[in-house]
Amino acid sequence: MYNTNVTNARAKLYELIDMAIDDSEVINISTKNGNAIIISEADYNSLLETLYLSSDPTYKQSLIDGKNTPLSECIDEKDVSW
């Protein structure tokens, strides 16, 4: 996470945006009223998808079960019909 204050962020806005987009860097901008975060749109969409998938208990358990399945019990990728 890259931390900066609002004055520096204002001066380096384009650079900070490029950092967020190109490097998936999270930018924390501090002000006297609190902090704000800049993240890329791709990272934001990923967070929303993760929250959505995690909010469905059945799907969440399916993901956990899949993660805990030994590779020896998995189907080979070439045998999967997409």
C-alpha positions as a Python dict, from the first residue, in 0.01 Angstrom:
ca = {
    (1, 'M'): (0, 0, 0),
    (2, 'Y'): (130, 341, -97),
    (3, 'N'): (55, 613, 160),
    (4, 'T'): (46, 982, 83),
    (5, 'N'): (-128, 1296, 198),
    (6, 'V'): (-386, 1487, -4),
    (7, 'T'): (-145, 1766, -101),
    (8, 'N'): (103, 1523, -255),
    (9, 'A'): (-178, 1319, -410),
    (10, 'R'): (-314, 1627, -583),
    (11, 'A'): (28, 1701, -733),
    (12, 'K'): (88, 1339, -842),
    (13, 'L'): (-267, 1230, -931),
    (14, 'Y'): (-187, 1086, -1275),
    (15, 'E'): (116, 899, -1140),
    (16, 'L'): (-94, 753, -856),
    (17, 'I'): (-366, 644, -1097),
    (18, 'D'): (-106, 474, -1318),
    (19, 'M'): (35, 296, -1011),
    (20, 'A'): (-313, 167, -925),
    (21, 'I'): (-384, 51, -1281),
    (22, 'D'): (-43, -80, -1389),
    (23, 'D'): (77, -233, -1060),
    (24, 'S'): (-249, -299, -870),
    (25, 'E'): (-111, -67, -603),
    (26, 'V'): (-356, 45, -335),
    (27, 'I'): (-317, 418, -275),
    (28, 'N'): (-407, 549, 71),
    (29, 'I'): (-462, 925, 77),
    (30, 'S'): (-476, 1078, 423),
    (31, 'T'): (-656, 1402, 507),
    (32, 'K'): (-745, 1573, 831),
    (33, 'N'): (-1101, 1441, 788),
    (34, 'G'): (-1003, 1079, 728),
    (35, 'N'): (-851, 864, 458),
    (36, 'A'): (-954, 765, 106),
    (37, 'I'): (-836, 475, -109),
    (38, 'I'): (-765, 463, -483),
    (39, 'I'): (-771, 120, -650),
    (40, 'S'): (-796, 20, -1013),
    (41, 'E'): (-1132, -59, -1169),
    (42, 'A'): (-1018, -418, -1227),
    (43, 'D'): (-930, -459, -857),
    (44, 'Y'): (-1259, -297, -756),
    (45, 'N'): (-1457, -534, -980),
    (46, 'S'): (-1264, -831, -838),
    (47, 'L'): (-1351, -722, -485),
    (48, 'L'): (-1719, -689, -574),
    (49, 'E'): (-1722, -1034, -736),
    (50, 'T'): (-1550, -1187, -434),
    (51, 'L'): (-1805, -1027, -201),
    (52, 'Y'): (-2091, -1147, -421),
    (53, 'L'): (-1963, -1505, -439),
    (54, 'S'): (-1888, -1510, -66),
    (55, 'S'): (-2239, -1388, 15),
    (56, 'D'): (-2395, -1709, -126),
    (57, 'P'): (-2337, -1978, 140),
    (58, 'T'): (-2381, -2266, -105),
    (59, 'Y'): (-2137, -2124, -358),
    (60, 'K'): (-1894, -2026, -83),
    (61, 'Q'): (-1892, -2384, 48),
    (62, 'S'): (-1841, -2513, -307),
    (63, 'L'): (-1533, -2293, -342),
    (64, 'I'): (-1397, -2410, -6),
    (65, 'D'): (-1459, -2775, -97),
    (66, 'G'): (-1287, -2726, -433),
    (67, 'K'): (-988, -2561, -271),
    (68, 'N'): (-955, -2850, -26),
    (69, 'T'): (-985, -3122, -291),
    (70, 'P'): (-654, -3301, -353),
    (71, 'L'): (-525, -3266, -710),
    (72, 'S'): (-529, -3645, -742),
    (73, 'E'): (-910, -3632, -716),
    (74, 'C'): (-950, -3358, -977),
    (75, 'I'): (-1038, -3406, -1342),
    (76, 'D'): (-762, -3326, -1588),
    (77, 'E'): (-820, -2995, -1764),
    (78, 'K'): (-825, -3158, -2108),
    (79, 'D'): (-1116, -3377, -1994),
    (80, 'V'): (-1333, -3081, -1896),
    (81, 'S'): (-1599, -2991, -2151),
    (82, 'W'): (-1630, -2615, -2156),
}
